[in-house]
Amino acid sequence: MNNIEAYKMDGLGNDFIIFDNRKKLISLTKNQIIKISDRSNIGCDQVIFIEQDEANNASLKFYNSDGGEISACGNGSRCVAYLLMKENKNKKISLKTKSGILTAELNNNNLVSINMGQPNFEWDKIPLSKKMNNNNLEIKINSNDGKEVKGGFSLSVGNPHVIFFVNDLEKFDLQKIGPKIENHSYFPEKCNVTLASVKNKKHVKVKVWERGVGLTKACGTAACATAVSGAILKINERLVDIEFPEGILNIDWKNDNNIYMTGNVSEVKKILVNI
């Protein structure tokens, strides 16, 4: 296969290559996904396939840059929702994913809001390797000056997450910490690792190590997981801004237990992918 049409989009720098399988079936091997995700090639955090779905506007499949399939991708879902809303000339979209049906809405310009569904705290659904206190897994991480922090709040927002709340993000090297925690024995399906620093109850700054990707500029499900865990620990509000290096995702964990995520997406760029 040569020169396949695709789309390139990003949400706060969290970037995607999107293939539309509704008209022409495109099937890629794990190695092909790894190849096009490589930053020395086109490069992206995730590859997304749009599939036909009778009950919804589309069905989505997500693959990390290591070629592994994942159940949820918040920023990717917002990007595809924007693409489809422009295509359909409407402001509401429903998307089927492995983690459930997601409904999205265009607020203005490129600001897309999406219902990411409900968080899951059950140890075997996150999943964790055994039953334990998911509010504090007591995993040890060290700052650059050797100080030890013990913690880790774990939950699933379609993907497994663990969040460590620290005073100063700059004192921790997530490039070193991330892969160790991602592959920790507590996480049979690996996990996304977030370091979070609470600036005030309505503003939390984060850095994210994404399983199967590495350091990422933004991660939608990590923003949701951070907001929910901080709300349970009573260190941030249920409505909170989560700050990434390139912008903010607003997370609203409503009283009906659904998590709403709002943020900007890029314009849609058509590209040709050489396989």
Order of alpha helices (4+ residues) and beta strands (2+ residues): beta-beta-alpha-beta-beta-beta-alpha-beta-beta-beta-beta-beta-beta-beta-alpha-beta-beta-beta-alpha-beta-beta-beta-beta
